[in-house]
């Protein structure tokens, strides 16, 4: 984050298999119009399937559309 009054605490982003990105921590998301979207919670789910009606946030539509992600590569 740059130049704002946020605490600077670590942000954690966790991709859920076949689901959204779960973001934990203080973040500001910039929308496609360049305006900041400040989440009202410290944990939010961001859409990965592209079908959500409330993008950039997840609304669970990925379940109805059978959205699938690739399995992580094994070491």
C-alpha positions, 0 to 999 in steps of 0.5 A: 500500500502506498501513502495511506494511513493503513497499519502496514500489517501483512496481507494474506491472499489464499486461493481456494480450489475451484473458488475465490481468492480469500484476502485477509488484512487491510487492503484497498482494491482499485476498480476498473474505473481507477476508483478505490474500493475499500472493503468493509471487512478485513476478510473478503472473497475476490471473484476468480471465475469472472461471473460474479454479479458483484465483481470484484467480490465473489457471490458464489456463482462459481458453484453454479457454473462448475468453475474449476481451477488447476491443481497446484504443481507438486514439488 
